[in-house]
């Protein structure tokens, strides 16, 4: 049996319809915890959508988990310790352990702020993937 799964999350314009969180008390509209839907061992991911003017309403930090925020649509800001960073389509923000973070969609955002938050922890990744095996003789399936 091959070890892969496929999840159809819908287009970016459908992400606001998701309702989810890590606990019932922290669930909200516009969040899908993808690693609750797929069997993931070393990484986690949420798909998120905020309406213009919406904000997280809290700060948080992690002691073991590193996060990567990949912004896909809309305009927003992230609070990172004592700084504020503007974010929009194409912005990628890595947040290390111990950094306090919060985020919002700015009130005049032209559309929903949509982003992926990718979480990983436990072991350092090698600079170059050292566990890959290539087969340049195998024909492409298309």
Secondary structure, 3 states (H helix, E strand, C coil): CCCCCCCCCCCHHHHHHCEECCCHHHCEECEEEHHHHCCCCCEEEEEEEECCCCECCCCECCCCEEEEEEEEECEEEEEECCEEEEEECCCEEEECCCCCEEEEECCCCCCCEEEEEEEEECCCCCCCCCCCCCCCCCCCCC
